[in-house]
Amino acid sequence: MTKNELTVNCRDGGCEPLLETSAGEKVFRSGTDSVIVTLPKDRRIISNSWLNGGIRDDINVLINQRIGRHVGSENELEEGSVEGYLSHVVEQLGYSASNAAALLTAASMENVAFVTHSFRGLEVTAIATAGVEVNACSPADPASYYQENGKWQSLGGTINMILLIDANLPAYALTRAWMTATEAKSAVLRQLMIPSRFSEELATGTGTDMMAIVSNDSASLQLTDAGPHSKLGELICKCVNQVLLKALDQQSGISTVSQRDMLVRLDRFGIDEKYFWKVSTSLEGENKKGPFYDNLRNISRNPVMVALISSILHLVDELRWGLIPENSAKKVSFSQMRQLDNILNLGVDVPYDYLLDPKESIIENWVRVTSWIVKRNV
């Protein structure tokens, strides 16, 4: 069997059924590599698929396809291109490539999530896989590659969404639904404080996100607005919010609980356990690496520490964005740091005058004060 060969043909009934919408769309899973959405007639679709992307009315199947992590560029695909590879996948699953669109991801289809919301006669279903660990990004981050001669290079981590809307949307409303879903996706990542992997900013998506939105041209309900003020927009946002929270937790273990960690919050600034240890070795006291790490991890998950670092990092962000001057940001953040002994009930006097240095960055000062406290309690 070649690396791109599939062993399950859904047309032969070999797939696991996952969901059927009230309008007749059916969702199946083929192993851990493919999620298949079969569409009834009269569907209008917008997608950024390499295969039959754009706005189309001749698509009868959508595929969310897992690509092997060993594949780093188009040249490593046996078909020589993404479009060729996706055509191959569709045909192997038993469908016609000329009437299919497909999304690519490195996420396992075991971790697919789906959510449905409805209001009166309107129903919206969202299906998603999501990974953000490798290439989450923010607008204006440095580029990762330059496309030459149409060739593509792979990066792991992708948010793929399929939205099924049981309403008749003209093309302009379909594009507004795309905007609304994209805004909702970005809001989820900000809500979870997902860091960009290419800058100190918070991520708004990944560099390889894909999406397909389906509307029902035969539906009696015709809607012309999918913006956030509309009921359709509200349902889209609710579905995207909930489905991405599920998908990120299932694929990457990222949740509101996992983000309650000082080290997680500092990650986008290049600060990790090793950096804390390096700083601690320059401070007075005996150096015990194992106990230091244990105490650092423990204090890092203290909700009070998470709340305090969140407040301070927001000052750092506003300073970087030019919203507040540096002296004001340092004055407030230093004042907050000076409360650490009281907040943590340390019972010792922290030498803040010795540890805090206005000439260094806010984050450098935070690391030094925290390292002193951690080392003191080893």
KEKE-3310 file (N, C-alpha, C; in steps of 0.2 Angstrom, whole numbers, plus 5000, padded with zeros to 4 digits):
npx = (5004:5003:5009:4999:4988:4971:4961:4947:4932:4919:4908:4905:4899:4908:4911:4911:4896:4892:4884:4868:4860:4845:4842:4847:4861:4874:4886:4901:4915:4931:4941:4955:4959:4950:4936:4920:4907:4892:4882:4865:4856:4856:4864:4874:4891:4905:4922:4940:4946:4959:4955:4943:4939:4932:4917:4904:4891:4890:4895:4895:4900:4910:4927:4936:4953:4966:4983:4999:5011:5024:5025:5031:5031:5024:5031:5033:5022:5014:5006:5011:5006:4995:4981:4981:4983:4972:4962:4965:4962:4949:4943:4948:4940:4928:4921:4917:4930:4928:4917:4919:4925:4939:4947:4963:4973:4984:4978:4970:4956:4950:4948:4938:4925:4908:4894:4878:4866:4850:4836:4819:4815:4828:4844:4860:4875:4891:4907:4922:4940:4955:4971:4984:4997:5009:5009:5001:4996:4997:4990:5002:5013:5030:5033:5032:5036:5040:5030:5034:5033:5021:5022:5020:5022:5022:5015:5013:4998:4982:4967:4952:4936:4919:4904:4887:4872:4855:4848:4843:4855:4861:4875:4882:4879:4884:4897:4898:4894:4906:4915:4910:4911:4925:4929:4923:4931:4943:4940:4939:4952:4958:4951:4956:4968:4978:4995:5004:5016:5026:5028:5026:5013:4995:4987:4977:4973:4978:4992:4987:4974:4958:4941:4924:4908:4891:4876:4858:4850:4838:4830:4816:4817:4825:4839:4847:4857:4872:4879:4886:4875:4864:4852:4856:4870:4873:4870:4880:4891:4890:4890:4903:4911:4909:4912:4925:4931:4929:4936:4949:4952:4951:4960:4973:4973:4971:4963:4951:4955:4968:4975:4976:4989:5005:5017:5012:5006:5017:5024:5023:5032:5044:5049:5053:5053:5067:5073:5069:5076:5089:5090:5088:5099:5108:5105:5106:5109:5106:5108:5096:5091:5081:5071:5068:5062:5051:5044:5042:5033:5023:5019:5017:5004:4996:4981:4981:4994:4992:4982:4988:5000:4993:4987:4999:5005:4996:4998:5010:5007:4999:5009:5018:5009:5008:4999:5000:5012:5030:5035:5024:5018:5028:5028:5015:5016:5027:5022:5012:5019:5026:5017:5017:5022:5012:5001:5004:5005:5018:5026:5039:5051:5052:5066:5062:5067:5080:5078:5070:5073:5072:5078:5078:5067:5049:5045:5057:5060:5049:5052:5064:5060:5050:5058:5067:5057:5053:5065:5068:5059:5062)
npy = (4994:5011:5027:5036:5029:5024:5014:5012:5013:5024:5024:5010:5008:5007:5017:5026:5032:5049:5060:5067:5080:5090:5094:5085:5083:5072:5065:5057:5046:5041:5030:5037:5047:5054:5064:5064:5073:5072:5079:5085:5089:5105:5114:5128:5133:5140:5140:5138:5128:5119:5110:5113:5125:5141:5149:5138:5128:5115:5105:5090:5083:5085:5085:5082:5081:5072:5075:5066:5068:5067:5074:5087:5096:5100:5092:5080:5073:5060:5063:5075:5087:5098:5098:5087:5077:5078:5075:5062:5057:5059:5051:5038:5037:5035:5044:5057:5067:5079:5084:5088:5095:5099:5099:5102:5095:5092:5086:5073:5064:5057:5067:5075:5088:5092:5104:5109:5122:5130:5140:5143:5140:5139:5132:5128:5120:5116:5109:5103:5102:5105:5112:5121:5122:5123:5133:5144:5161:5179:5193:5202:5196:5190:5183:5165:5158:5160:5159:5151:5148:5143:5133:5124:5124:5114:5117:5112:5110:5117:5125:5119:5121:5116:5123:5120:5127:5128:5137:5148:5156:5170:5174:5185:5185:5173:5176:5185:5177:5170:5179:5182:5170:5169:5179:5175:5163:5169:5176:5166:5160:5171:5172:5161:5164:5161:5159:5168:5159:5166:5179:5191:5193:5189:5175:5175:5165:5151:5149:5141:5139:5132:5132:5128:5133:5130:5132:5131:5130:5126:5129:5135:5146:5161:5171:5186:5192:5189:5194:5198:5205:5199:5185:5173:5176:5176:5163:5156:5161:5156:5142:5141:5145:5135:5123:5125:5126:5113:5105:5110:5106:5092:5089:5095:5097:5109:5121:5131:5128:5122:5133:5141:5145:5151:5149:5145:5157:5165:5160:5165:5175:5169:5164:5151:5136:5134:5146:5153:5145:5148:5162:5161:5155:5165:5172:5174:5160:5142:5131:5121:5111:5101:5102:5116:5117:5109:5117:5129:5125:5122:5134:5141:5137:5142:5151:5164:5169:5167:5176:5188:5189:5189:5202:5210:5206:5211:5224:5225:5221:5232:5242:5239:5241:5254:5261:5265:5274:5269:5272:5273:5260:5252:5258:5254:5240:5236:5240:5231:5219:5221:5217:5203:5195:5197:5193:5180:5175:5174:5176:5181:5194:5201:5206:5219:5231:5228:5218:5223:5232:5247:5249:5237:5226:5224:5211:5204:5209:5203:5189:5189:5192:5182:5171:5173:5171:5158:5151:5154:5146:5133)
npz = (5000:4995:5002:5001:4999:5002:5013:5014:5007:5006:4998:4998:5010:5021:5031:5046:5053:5058:5059:5054:5047:5048:5036:5027:5025:5027:5038:5039:5045:5040:5046:5054:5046:5037:5036:5029:5021:5014:5002:4998:4983:4976:4983:4988:4988:4997:4997:5002:4996:4988:4978:4967:4973:4979:4975:4972:4964:4961:4969:4978:4988:5003:5009:5024:5026:5033:5032:5030:5043:5038:5026:5019:5008:4992:4983:4989:4989:4980:4969:4965:4967:4977:4973:4965:4974:4982:4973:4971:4984:4985:4975:4979:4990:4984:4977:4964:4959:4952:4957:4970:4985:4996:5011:5020:5033:5048:5058:5068:5063:5073:5082:5078:5079:5082:5081:5083:5081:5082:5077:5077:5060:5056:5054:5060:5057:5063:5059:5064:5065:5074:5077:5084:5089:5082:5071:5074:5071:5069:5061:5051:5056:5053:5037:5033:5022:5005:4991:4976:4959:4960:4970:4985:5003:5018:5034:5051:5060:5060:5057:5053:5046:5043:5038:5039:5033:5034:5025:5012:5004:4995:4985:4990:5003:5007:5007:5017:5028:5028:5033:5045:5052:5052:5060:5072:5074:5077:5088:5097:5098:5104:5116:5122:5124:5114:5108:5095:5085:5079:5083:5097:5098:5101:5094:5079:5071:5061:5049:5039:5039:5034:5026:5023:5018:5017:5009:5007:4993:4990:5001:5010:5017:5015:5017:5019:5026:5035:5045:5062:5068:5064:5066:5060:5060:5073:5077:5069:5075:5088:5085:5080:5090:5100:5094:5091:5103:5108:5098:5099:5112:5111:5101:5105:5118:5123:5133:5143:5156:5154:5150:5162:5168:5172:5165:5153:5149:5147:5137:5124:5124:5124:5136:5147:5157:5158:5156:5168:5177:5173:5176:5190:5195:5195:5207:5224:5235:5237:5223:5217:5205:5202:5213:5211:5199:5201:5211:5204:5194:5202:5208:5196:5192:5201:5204:5208:5204:5190:5187:5190:5182:5170:5170:5170:5158:5149:5151:5145:5132:5128:5129:5119:5108:5108:5116:5129:5138:5141:5154:5162:5161:5167:5180:5185:5183:5191:5204:5205:5206:5218:5227:5228:5239:5249:5242:5240:5252:5259:5270:5271:5268:5253:5243:5235:5231:5228:5218:5207:5192:5184:5172:5165:5155:5158:5158:5161:5174:5180:5179:5187:5200:5202:5201:5212:5223:5220:5222:5235:5241:5239)
capx = (5000:5007:5008:4993:4982:4966:4958:4940:4928:4913:4902:4903:4897:4913:4913:4907:4891:4893:4879:4864:4857:4838:4841:4849:4868:4877:4893:4904:4922:4934:4947:4958:4961:4945:4929:4916:4901:4888:4877:4860:4856:4854:4869:4879:4897:4911:4928:4946:4949:4963:4951:4936:4937:4928:4909:4902:4885:4891:4899:4891:4904:4916:4931:4942:4958:4972:4989:5004:5016:5030:5024:5033:5030:5020:5035:5033:5015:5015:5003:5015:5002:4989:4975:4981:4983:4965:4958:4966:4959:4941:4942:4949:4934:4922:4917:4920:4934:4925:4911:4921:4930:4942:4952:4969:4975:4988:4974:4967:4949:4947:4946:4933:4920:4903:4889:4872:4861:4844:4831:4813:4816:4835:4848:4867:4879:4898:4911:4929:4946:4959:4978:4987:5003:5015:5009:4997:4999:4994:4992:5008:5019:5035:5031:5036:5039:5038:5028:5037:5031:5015:5023:5017:5026:5018:5017:5009:4993:4977:4960:4947:4929:4914:4897:4881:4867:4849:4844:4845:4859:4864:4882:4885:4877:4888:4904:4897:4895:4913:4918:4907:4914:4932:4929:4922:4937:4949:4938:4940:4959:4959:4948:4960:4975:4983:5000:5007:5022:5030:5029:5024:5006:4991:4985:4970:4971:4985:4993:4985:4967:4953:4934:4919:4902:4886:4869:4853:4847:4831:4826:4811:4820:4830:4842:4852:4863:4875:4883:4885:4869:4858:4851:4861:4877:4873:4871:4886:4896:4889:4893:4911:4914:4908:4915:4933:4933:4929:4941:4956:4953:4952:4966:4979:4973:4970:4956:4951:4959:4975:4978:4977:4996:5009:5022:5009:5005:5024:5027:5024:5038:5051:5050:5051:5056:5074:5075:5068:5082:5095:5090:5088:5106:5112:5103:5109:5105:5109:5105:5094:5087:5074:5066:5067:5057:5044:5041:5040:5027:5017:5017:5014:4997:4992:4977:4983:4999:4990:4978:4993:5004:4988:4987:5005:5006:4991:5001:5016:5004:4997:5015:5020:5005:5009:4993:5002:5020:5034:5036:5017:5017:5033:5026:5010:5018:5031:5018:5008:5024:5027:5012:5018:5023:5006:4996:5005:5006:5025:5029:5046:5052:5055:5070:5060:5072:5086:5077:5067:5077:5069:5082:5076:5060:5044:5045:5064:5059:5044:5055:5069:5056:5047:5063:5069:5052:5053:5071:5068:5054:5064)
capy = (5000:5017:5031:5040:5024:5023:5007:5012:5016:5026:5022:5003:5008:5006:5022:5027:5038:5053:5065:5069:5086:5090:5096:5079:5082:5066:5066:5050:5046:5035:5029:5043:5052:5057:5065:5065:5076:5071:5085:5084:5093:5112:5117:5133:5132:5144:5136:5139:5121:5118:5106:5116:5130:5147:5149:5133:5125:5108:5101:5085:5080:5089:5080:5085:5076:5072:5073:5064:5073:5067:5077:5094:5100:5097:5088:5074:5070:5056:5066:5080:5094:5097:5097:5080:5073:5078:5072:5055:5055:5059:5045:5032:5036:5032:5050:5060:5073:5085:5087:5088:5100:5095:5103:5098:5096:5087:5084:5067:5064:5055:5072:5080:5090:5095:5107:5112:5127:5131:5145:5142:5136:5140:5127:5129:5115:5117:5103:5106:5099:5111:5112:5128:5122:5124:5138:5149:5167:5185:5197:5206:5192:5188:5177:5159:5156:5164:5154:5151:5144:5139:5127:5125:5120:5112:5118:5108:5114:5120:5125:5117:5121:5116:5125:5118:5132:5126:5143:5150:5163:5173:5173:5190:5183:5168:5179:5188:5172:5168:5184:5181:5164:5170:5184:5171:5159:5173:5178:5160:5160:5177:5170:5156:5167:5157:5164:5167:5156:5170:5185:5191:5194:5184:5172:5175:5159:5148:5151:5136:5137:5131:5132:5128:5135:5127:5135:5127:5134:5124:5130:5140:5152:5165:5176:5191:5195:5184:5197:5197:5208:5195:5179:5169:5177:5174:5155:5155:5162:5151:5136:5141:5146:5129:5118:5125:5124:5106:5103:5111:5102:5085:5088:5098:5097:5116:5122:5136:5125:5121:5140:5144:5143:5157:5147:5145:5164:5168:5156:5169:5179:5165:5162:5144:5134:5134:5153:5154:5142:5152:5168:5159:5153:5172:5175:5171:5154:5136:5130:5114:5111:5098:5106:5123:5116:5107:5123:5134:5122:5123:5141:5143:5135:5146:5155:5171:5171:5168:5182:5194:5189:5191:5209:5213:5205:5215:5231:5224:5222:5239:5246:5237:5243:5261:5263:5268:5275:5264:5273:5271:5253:5250:5260:5250:5233:5236:5241:5225:5214:5222:5214:5196:5192:5198:5189:5173:5174:5171:5176:5183:5200:5200:5212:5222:5237:5225:5214:5227:5236:5250:5249:5231:5226:5222:5203:5202:5210:5198:5183:5189:5192:5176:5166:5173:5168:5151:5148:5155:5141:5127)
capz = (5000:4995:5008:5000:4997:5007:5013:5016:5002:5009:4994:4999:5017:5026:5035:5052:5052:5064:5060:5049:5048:5047:5029:5023:5024:5031:5040:5040:5046:5037:5050:5057:5041:5033:5037:5023:5021:5008:5001:4994:4978:4977:4988:4986:4993:4997:5001:5000:4994:4982:4973:4966:4978:4977:4976:4967:4965:4958:4974:4981:4994:5006:5013:5028:5025:5036:5028:5034:5045:5035:5020:5020:5002:4986:4979:4993:4987:4975:4964:4963:4969:4982:4970:4963:4980:4985:4968:4972:4990:4984:4970:4983:4994:4980:4974:4959:4960:4948:4961:4977:4988:5001:5016:5022:5040:5051:5064:5067:5062:5079:5086:5075:5084:5078:5085:5080:5084:5078:5079:5072:5055:5054:5058:5058:5060:5062:5060:5064:5068:5076:5080:5084:5092:5077:5066:5075:5069:5070:5055:5051:5058:5048:5033:5034:5016:4999:4986:4970:4954:4963:4974:4992:5008:5023:5041:5055:5064:5055:5059:5047:5048:5038:5041:5035:5034:5031:5022:5005:5005:4989:4985:4994:5010:5009:5009:5024:5033:5029:5037:5052:5055:5053:5066:5078:5075:5080:5095:5101:5100:5109:5122:5125:5124:5110:5106:5089:5085:5075:5086:5104:5098:5102:5087:5076:5067:5059:5042:5034:5040:5028:5028:5018:5020:5013:5010:5004:4988:4990:5007:5009:5021:5012:5021:5015:5030:5040:5050:5069:5071:5062:5070:5057:5062:5080:5077:5066:5080:5093:5083:5079:5097:5104:5090:5091:5110:5108:5094:5102:5118:5109:5097:5108:5125:5125:5136:5148:5162:5153:5150:5168:5170:5171:5160:5147:5147:5145:5131:5117:5125:5124:5143:5149:5164:5158:5157:5175:5180:5171:5180:5197:5196:5197:5213:5230:5238:5234:5217:5217:5199:5202:5217:5209:5193:5205:5214:5199:5191:5207:5208:5190:5192:5206:5200:5209:5199:5183:5187:5191:5176:5165:5171:5169:5151:5146:5151:5140:5125:5127:5128:5112:5103:5108:5119:5135:5138:5145:5161:5165:5161:5172:5186:5187:5184:5197:5209:5206:5208:5225:5231:5227:5245:5252:5238:5240:5260:5259:5277:5271:5265:5247:5242:5229:5229:5225:5212:5202:5189:5179:5165:5161:5153:5163:5159:5164:5181:5183:5180:5192:5206:5203:5202:5219:5227:5219:5224:5242:5244:5238)
cpx = (5004:5005:5001:4987:4977:4963:4951:4937:4921:4907:4900:4901:4902:4915:4908:4902:4892:4887:4875:4860:4849:4837:4844:4857:4870:4884:4896:4912:4925:4941:4949:4960:4956:4938:4925:4909:4897:4883:4871:4860:4854:4858:4874:4885:4902:4916:4934:4950:4954:4959:4944:4934:4934:4921:4907:4895:4884:4894:4894:4894:4910:4920:4936:4947:4964:4978:4995:5009:5023:5030:5026:5032:5026:5024:5035:5026:5016:5012:5006:5012:4997:4983:4975:4980:4975:4961:4959:4962:4952:4940:4943:4943:4928:4918:4921:4924:4931:4920:4912:4925:4933:4947:4957:4971:4980:4984:4971:4960:4946:4945:4942:4928:4914:4897:4884:4868:4856:4840:4825:4815:4824:4839:4855:4871:4887:4902:4918:4934:4951:4966:4981:4994:5009:5015:5004:5000:4995:4995:4998:5014:5023:5032:5035:5039:5037:5036:5031:5035:5025:5016:5022:5022:5021:5020:5011:5004:4989:4971:4955:4940:4924:4907:4892:4875:4861:4845:4847:4849:4862:4871:4885:4884:4882:4895:4904:4897:4902:4917:4916:4911:4922:4933:4928:4927:4942:4947:4939:4947:4961:4957:4952:4967:4980:4988:5002:5014:5027:5031:5026:5016:5002:4988:4978:4968:4978:4986:4991:4977:4963:4946:4930:4912:4897:4880:4865:4849:4839:4827:4821:4813:4826:4832:4847:4858:4865:4880:4881:4878:4863:4858:4856:4868:4878:4874:4877:4892:4896:4892:4901:4914:4914:4912:4923:4935:4934:4935:4948:4957:4955:4958:4973:4979:4973:4963:4957:4955:4966:4979:4979:4984:5001:5014:5018:5008:5012:5027:5028:5030:5045:5053:5048:5054:5064:5077:5074:5074:5088:5096:5091:5095:5111:5110:5106:5105:5108:5105:5103:5089:5081:5069:5064:5061:5050:5041:5039:5034:5021:5015:5014:5007:4993:4988:4978:4989:4997:4986:4983:4997:4999:4988:4993:5006:5001:4994:5007:5013:5002:5003:5018:5016:5005:5003:4995:5010:5023:5034:5030:5016:5022:5030:5020:5012:5022:5027:5014:5013:5026:5022:5012:5018:5016:5001:4997:5006:5013:5028:5036:5046:5055:5059:5068:5065:5078:5084:5074:5072:5073:5072:5080:5069:5055:5044:5052:5063:5054:5048:5060:5065:5053:5052:5066:5064:5052:5059:5071:5063:5056:5066)
cpy = (5006:5022:5035:5036:5024:5017:5007:5016:5017:5024:5014:5003:5006:5011:5023:5033:5042:5058:5065:5075:5085:5091:5090:5078:5076:5067:5059:5051:5040:5035:5035:5048:5056:5058:5067:5068:5076:5076:5083:5089:5101:5115:5122:5133:5137:5140:5139:5133:5122:5115:5110:5121:5136:5146:5144:5131:5118:5103:5096:5082:5084:5084:5084:5080:5077:5070:5071:5069:5073:5071:5085:5099:5096:5091:5081:5070:5066:5059:5072:5087:5092:5095:5090:5075:5072:5075:5064:5053:5054:5053:5039:5031:5035:5038:5053:5067:5079:5088:5087:5093:5097:5100:5099:5100:5091:5084:5077:5068:5061:5061:5078:5082:5093:5098:5110:5117:5129:5137:5145:5138:5136:5136:5128:5124:5116:5110:5105:5101:5105:5109:5119:5128:5124:5131:5143:5156:5173:5189:5201:5202:5191:5182:5171:5156:5160:5158:5156:5146:5140:5134:5129:5121:5119:5115:5115:5113:5118:5120:5124:5117:5120:5118:5123:5123:5130:5133:5144:5157:5164:5173:5179:5189:5178:5171:5182:5183:5169:5173:5183:5175:5165:5174:5179:5166:5163:5175:5172:5159:5166:5175:5165:5158:5163:5161:5163:5164:5160:5177:5185:5192:5188:5181:5174:5169:5156:5150:5146:5135:5137:5131:5131:5129:5133:5130:5131:5131:5132:5126:5136:5147:5155:5171:5180:5194:5189:5187:5196:5200:5203:5188:5173:5170:5175:5166:5153:5155:5158:5144:5136:5141:5139:5123:5119:5124:5117:5103:5104:5107:5095:5084:5089:5098:5105:5118:5128:5134:5125:5128:5144:5142:5149:5155:5147:5152:5167:5165:5160:5174:5176:5163:5155:5143:5135:5141:5155:5151:5146:5158:5166:5158:5160:5175:5171:5165:5148:5134:5122:5113:5108:5101:5112:5122:5114:5113:5128:5131:5123:5130:5144:5142:5138:5151:5163:5173:5171:5174:5188:5194:5191:5199:5212:5212:5209:5222:5230:5224:5229:5244:5245:5240:5251:5265:5267:5269:5270:5265:5272:5264:5250:5252:5256:5243:5232:5236:5234:5219:5215:5219:5206:5193:5192:5193:5182:5171:5171:5171:5178:5190:5199:5207:5216:5227:5234:5221:5218:5232:5240:5250:5243:5231:5223:5214:5201:5203:5205:5191:5183:5189:5185:5171:5167:5170:5161:5148:5149:5149:5134:5123)
cpz = (5000:5001:5007:4998:5003:5007:5014:5010:5005:5005:4995:5007:5022:5031:5041:5052:5059:5065:5054:5051:5046:5039:5024:5022:5029:5032:5042:5042:5044:5041:5054:5052:5037:5036:5031:5024:5015:5008:4996:4988:4980:4982:4985:4991:4992:5000:4998:4998:4988:4976:4973:4971:4975:4978:4970:4969:4962:4963:4978:4987:4996:5010:5018:5029:5029:5032:5032:5036:5042:5028:5021:5014:4997:4983:4983:4992:4981:4968:4961:4965:4974:4979:4967:4968:4982:4980:4970:4979:4989:4980:4974:4988:4990:4977:4968:4961:4957:4952:4968:4979:4994:5005:5018:5029:5042:5057:5063:5067:5068:5083:5083:5080:5080:5083:5081:5084:5079:5081:5074:5067:5052:5058:5055:5061:5058:5064:5060:5067:5069:5079:5079:5087:5088:5074:5067:5074:5070:5063:5056:5054:5052:5044:5035:5028:5010:4993:4979:4965:4956:4968:4981:4997:5014:5030:5045:5059:5059:5059:5053:5050:5042:5041:5036:5037:5031:5029:5016:5006:4998:4990:4990:5001:5012:5011:5015:5029:5034:5033:5044:5055:5056:5059:5072:5079:5079:5087:5100:5103:5105:5116:5126:5126:5120:5107:5099:5090:5081:5078:5093:5104:5099:5095:5085:5072:5066:5052:5037:5035:5034:5031:5022:5021:5015:5014:5006:5000:4988:4996:5006:5013:5017:5016:5017:5019:5035:5044:5057:5071:5069:5066:5067:5059:5069:5081:5074:5072:5086:5091:5083:5086:5100:5100:5091:5098:5111:5104:5097:5108:5116:5105:5101:5115:5128:5127:5141:5154:5160:5152:5156:5171:5168:5165:5153:5144:5144:5139:5125:5118:5125:5131:5144:5155:5164:5159:5164:5179:5179:5176:5187:5199:5198:5203:5219:5232:5234:5228:5217:5211:5200:5207:5215:5203:5196:5208:5209:5195:5195:5207:5202:5189:5197:5203:5202:5205:5192:5182:5186:5184:5170:5164:5168:5161:5147:5145:5146:5133:5124:5126:5121:5107:5103:5112:5126:5135:5143:5152:5165:5166:5166:5179:5189:5188:5190:5204:5211:5208:5215:5230:5231:5234:5249:5249:5239:5248:5261:5266:5277:5267:5259:5245:5236:5226:5225:5218:5206:5199:5183:5172:5161:5160:5159:5164:5162:5172:5184:5184:5186:5199:5207:5204:5209:5224:5226:5223:5232:5245:5242:5244)
residu = (MET:THR:LYS:ASN:GLU:LEU:THR:VAL:ASN:CYS:ARG:ASP:GLY:GLY:CYS:GLU:PRO:LEU:LEU:GLU:THR:SER:ALA:GLY:GLU:LYS:VAL:PHE:ARG:SER:GLY:THR:ASP:SER:VAL:ILE:VAL:THR:LEU:PRO:LYS:ASP:ARG:ARG:ILE:ILE:SER:ASN:SER:TRP:LEU:ASN:GLY:GLY:ILE:ARG:ASP:ASP:ILE:ASN:VAL:LEU:ILE:ASN:GLN:ARG:ILE:GLY:ARG:HIS:VAL:GLY:SER:GLU:ASN:GLU:LEU:GLU:GLU:GLY:SER:VAL:GLU:GLY:TYR:LEU:SER:HIS:VAL:VAL:GLU:GLN:LEU:GLY:TYR:SER:ALA:SER:ASN:ALA:ALA:ALA:LEU:LEU:THR:ALA:ALA:SER:MET:GLU:ASN:VAL:ALA:PHE:VAL:THR:HIS:SER:PHE:ARG:GLY:LEU:GLU:VAL:THR:ALA:ILE:ALA:THR:ALA:GLY:VAL:GLU:VAL:ASN:ALA:CYS:SER:PRO:ALA:ASP:PRO:ALA:SER:TYR:TYR:GLN:GLU:ASN:GLY:LYS:TRP:GLN:SER:LEU:GLY:GLY:THR:ILE:ASN:MET:ILE:LEU:LEU:ILE:ASP:ALA:ASN:LEU:PRO:ALA:TYR:ALA:LEU:THR:ARG:ALA:TRP:MET:THR:ALA:THR:GLU:ALA:LYS:SER:ALA:VAL:LEU:ARG:GLN:LEU:MET:ILE:PRO:SER:ARG:PHE:SER:GLU:GLU:LEU:ALA:THR:GLY:THR:GLY:THR:ASP:MET:MET:ALA:ILE:VAL:SER:ASN:ASP:SER:ALA:SER:LEU:GLN:LEU:THR:ASP:ALA:GLY:PRO:HIS:SER:LYS:LEU:GLY:GLU:LEU:ILE:CYS:LYS:CYS:VAL:ASN:GLN:VAL:LEU:LEU:LYS:ALA:LEU:ASP:GLN:GLN:SER:GLY:ILE:SER:THR:VAL:SER:GLN:ARG:ASP:MET:LEU:VAL:ARG:LEU:ASP:ARG:PHE:GLY:ILE:ASP:GLU:LYS:TYR:PHE:TRP:LYS:VAL:SER:THR:SER:LEU:GLU:GLY:GLU:ASN:LYS:LYS:GLY:PRO:PHE:TYR:ASP:ASN:LEU:ARG:ASN:ILE:SER:ARG:ASN:PRO:VAL:MET:VAL:ALA:LEU:ILE:SER:SER:ILE:LEU:HIS:LEU:VAL:ASP:GLU:LEU:ARG:TRP:GLY:LEU:ILE:PRO:GLU:ASN:SER:ALA:LYS:LYS:VAL:SER:PHE:SER:GLN:MET:ARG:GLN:LEU:ASP:ASN:ILE:LEU:ASN:LEU:GLY:VAL:ASP:VAL:PRO:TYR:ASP:TYR:LEU:LEU:ASP:PRO:LYS:GLU:SER:ILE:ILE:GLU:ASN:TRP:VAL:ARG:VAL:THR:SER:TRP:ILE:VAL:LYS:ARG:ASN:VAL)
# end
